[in-house]
Structures are given as C-alpha cells and as structure tokens.
Amino acid sequence: QVQLVESGGGLVQPGGSLRLACAASGVAFSIATMGWYRQAPGKQRDLVASITSGGDKNYADSVKGRFTISRDNAKNTVYLQMNSLKPEDTAVYYCRYQALAITPAYWGQGTQVTVSS
C-alpha cells in the first residue's frame, strides 16, 4: 500500500534552515505530482510547493525565494529545502502524493516545524 514518511522537522531559530524529506513506497513515484502542504493550529492546510513528474515547480507566494522543492526518482523521495525561516512558517508539514489528476491523493503523517527564538 501507499506509504509516505516525512522527516527532517524540528525546532529552528528565525533565519535558520531545515530540509524536509518524504520517502514514498508502494507508489508510481516517477509519474506523480508530489507536494508539500502545511497546517498551522486553527488554520486550513495550504499548499507550500509542488513538483510535477516533468519537474515543473509551483510555490506559495509566501515561500518563493526561500523554499526549494526537489525530487529524486531513484530514491522515491521528495525534498523541501527551507531557508530564511520565519516564525510564521511554524506548522505541521505534510507530504502529498498523487499519481494522476483523476486518481486519489495520499498524505503522510506530517512533521512539525517550529521557528522560534
């Protein structure tokens, strides 16, 4: 079955960096669009960044220039490099997998990112 396992979250000071990873198994990774979403307490889950099978990337305005999404199809893994972190980036970050637009999407369990001094 589909499994998405996120890692790399933690506590970091403002201005710091973190790299999240999402390892996928039981999936057709190379054809899928992979995404990172985040959800802060009391707020909805929002898109942070996504990357298509062809490498096209999309970012939320709030993270453009600071975050970079990438993928390694050989490792079935998608990454989110987060630089210049701000307190407002604090949230649970979720990995999302969707093979095709007409197929179901799957989510990881989430990893907590806290930006605080």
C-alpha positions as CSV (number, residue, x, y, z in Angstrom):
1,Q,0.0,0.0,0.0
2,V,1.0,3.6,-0.3
3,Q,3.3,4.9,2.5
4,L,4.7,8.4,2.8
5,V,7.1,9.1,5.6
6,E,8.2,12.6,6.3
7,S,11.3,13.5,8.2
8,G,13.5,16.5,9.0
9,G,11.3,18.7,11.0
10,G,12.3,20.3,14.3
11,L,12.9,23.5,16.2
12,V,15.0,26.2,14.5
13,Q,15.7,29.8,15.1
14,P,14.4,32.6,12.8
15,G,16.7,32.9,9.8
16,G,17.7,29.2,10.1
17,S,17.3,26.3,7.6
18,L,15.7,22.9,7.6
19,R,15.5,20.2,4.9
20,L,12.4,18.0,4.9
21,A,12.3,14.7,3.2
22,C,9.3,12.5,2.2
23,A,10.1,8.9,1.3
24,A,7.4,7.1,-0.7
25,S,6.8,3.4,-1.1
26,G,4.1,1.4,-2.9
27,V,3.7,4.2,-5.4
28,A,4.3,5.1,-9.0
29,F,6.6,7.8,-7.9
30,S,8.2,8.9,-11.2
31,I,4.8,9.8,-12.8
32,A,3.4,11.5,-9.8
33,T,3.0,15.1,-8.7
34,M,4.4,15.5,-5.3
35,G,3.6,18.3,-2.9
36,W,4.3,19.8,0.4
37,Y,1.5,21.4,2.4
38,R,1.4,22.9,5.9
39,Q,-1.2,23.4,8.6
40,A,-0.8,25.8,11.5
41,P,-3.1,25.5,14.6
42,G,-6.6,26.7,13.8
43,K,-5.9,27.2,10.1
44,Q,-6.5,25.2,7.0
45,R,-4.0,23.1,5.2
46,D,-2.3,25.1,2.4
47,L,0.0,24.3,-0.4
48,V,3.6,25.2,0.1
49,A,5.2,23.8,-3.0
50,S,4.6,21.1,-5.6
51,I,6.6,19.4,-8.3
52,T,5.3,17.5,-11.3
53,S,6.8,14.4,-12.9
54,G,8.4,16.7,-15.5
55,G,10.0,18.8,-12.9
56,D,7.7,21.8,-13.1
57,K,7.5,23.6,-9.7
58,N,4.9,25.7,-8.0
59,Y,5.3,27.7,-4.8
60,A,3.1,29.6,-2.5
61,D,3.9,33.3,-2.7
62,S,4.9,33.4,1.0
63,V,7.8,31.0,0.4
64,K,9.0,32.0,-3.0
65,G,12.8,32.7,-2.9
66,R,13.2,30.9,0.4
67,F,12.0,27.3,-0.1
68,T,13.0,24.9,-2.9
69,I,11.3,21.7,-3.7
70,S,13.1,18.8,-5.5
71,R,12.7,15.2,-6.2
72,D,14.9,12.1,-6.6
73,N,13.0,9.5,-8.6
74,A,15.7,6.9,-7.9
75,K,15.1,7.2,-4.2
76,N,11.3,7.8,-4.4
77,T,11.9,10.9,-2.3
78,V,10.8,14.5,-2.4
79,Y,12.6,17.2,-0.5
80,L,11.8,20.7,0.7
81,Q,14.8,22.9,1.5
82,M,13.6,25.7,3.7
83,N,15.9,28.7,4.2
84,S,15.4,32.1,6.0
85,L,12.8,30.5,8.1
86,K,10.3,32.8,9.9
87,P,8.1,32.3,12.9
88,E,5.1,32.3,10.6
89,D,6.5,29.2,8.9
90,T,5.7,27.2,12.1
91,A,3.3,24.4,11.2
92,V,2.9,20.7,10.6
93,Y,4.2,20.0,7.1
94,Y,2.6,17.2,5.1
95,C,3.7,15.4,2.0
96,R,1.2,14.6,-0.7
97,Y,1.3,12.1,-3.5
98,Q,-1.0,12.0,-6.5
99,A,-0.2,9.7,-9.4
100,L,-2.6,11.3,-11.9
101,A,-5.2,14.1,-11.6
102,I,-8.0,11.5,-11.7
103,T,-6.5,9.2,-9.0
104,P,-6.8,9.6,-5.2
105,A,-4.3,11.6,-3.3
106,Y,-2.4,10.3,-0.3
107,W,-0.9,12.1,2.6
108,G,2.0,11.5,5.0
109,Q,1.6,11.7,8.8
110,G,3.2,15.1,9.0
111,T,6.3,16.6,10.6
112,Q,6.4,19.5,13.0
113,V,8.4,22.6,12.1
114,T,8.8,25.2,14.8
115,V,10.6,28.5,14.1
116,S,11.2,30.3,17.4
117,S,14.0,32.0,19.3
